[in-house]
Amino acid sequence: MTDPPGESDARAGMHRGIRYSLRPNAAPGYWQYAYAIGARVRSGRVQGRLRQLAVRRVQMRIDRDMRIGS
């Protein structure tokens, strides 16, 4: 099944007041993410076959960074 024409897998979102971006990596099943908490910018990749799974994993990383930072 394919996405409708013109719709990209890239996604930008907001979680707990933190804006993040997510886009597919060149390797299948991996996603690049980036977000900033204060002056610290975090980026990397997460594994997830489905986009929603990758979004959830980025949200969990944001939650973890917010707990550690406070």
HELIX and SHEET records of a PDB file:
HELIX    1   1 ARG A   51  GLY A   69  1                                  19    
SHEET    1   A 4 ARG A  11  HIS A  15  0                                        
SHEET    2   A 4 ILE A  18  PRO A  24 -1                                        
SHEET    3   A 4 TYR A  30  ILE A  37 -1                                        
SHEET    4   A 4 ARG A  40  GLN A  47 -1                                        
END                                                                             
